[in-house]
Amino acid sequence: MTQIAPIDLRSDTVTQPDEAMRLAMSAAEVADDVIDHDPTMRALEERVAELLGVDAALWVPSGSMGNLIALMIHLNRGDRFLAPLGSHVLDAELGTAAWLAGGMPHALAWDAAPGRASAESIRAAAGVEGPYYNLRTTLLCLENTHNAAGGSVTQPDEHAMLVSVAKETGLRVHLDGARLWNASVALGVPPAALTVGVDSVQVCLSKGLGAPVGSVVAGSTTFVAEARRIRKMLGGGVRQGGILAAAGLVGLDRIDDLAQDHANARTLAEGLVELGWTVPMPETNIVLAEVPDLEVTIVGLRHLGVYTGPMAGKLRFVTHRDVTEADIKETLRRISSAS
């Protein structure tokens, strides 16, 4: 029996480092990052800070750690923070925002667009006044692109408006930009156009950019100095981390390649619609499909060699650099043959 080759669309984190990336990792100049600041790590951090339009940046093992570090810096214990419904910091980080950062999460409805709260709802949630024992709201967390909303993108003008409202109401702003590179490419704007006014931002290197490990948290020089201290507190002394940072540097050279992932996602969505599926057109690399039975559909597709996963009650396909246009056409062929 011939084994069917799997097409893995579960996430853009399943990518494998290619030969060029592995070569860069093997040749990386390294030092003890805890003692001396690894030179390749420093080069990566400086480059990301420049791309994001901020003063400084810090490599971290994961986006979850990057978000947690930011929340630990921005929140005092018991402070409430706001985030759109379904945000990664609310639903996918094991409650560390409350458990370790000591924050009280408050989800904002998507009353502006999928994945996005309106300026009015942020102003209303931030401006609650009352006796001293009321919750104190101090932070707004934004997410661009918004994963649970199918990789939806926040435009620069909308981002600026939300940040402005946050500042007017006394809130600091953290941006979970795990897929900010995708937003930048989709909109045709520099990443820095999507970080204006934030107090901190986290971006991922191990999703669409294909690095095996790593994210970066960034902000002011003072913020990053404290972030380095908290990273160590959380067990993030990375020693000769330049081997991993080298992969991130290669990934940054490939940001423009994300446009192909977006094109593949649109091809997949259009093909599924032609097959009678209910699928909105994706803005970036995430396709969400409504199916009658999520678990049964995931298992059925896996039997076809098409790997998918759940997201916000829907079936999620994620295109990435290890999935070609031919793979997308083959995915549609397999699904069609089973219909």
NORJOPE-V588026 format. One record per helix or strand of 3 or more residues. SS is the DSSP state (h for helix, s for strand). FROM is the first residue (numbers start at 0). TO is the last residue. If there is no record, write none. Layout:
SS_FROM_TO, SS_FROM_TO
This chain:
h_18_25, h_38_51, s_55_59, h_62_73, s_79_83, h_87_90, h_95_98, s_103_107, h_118_125, s_136_142, h_146_148, h_155_167, s_171_176, h_179_186, h_190_193, s_199_203, s_214_218, h_220_232, h_241_251, h_254_273, s_285_289, h_293_302, s_308_310, s_313_317, h_324_337
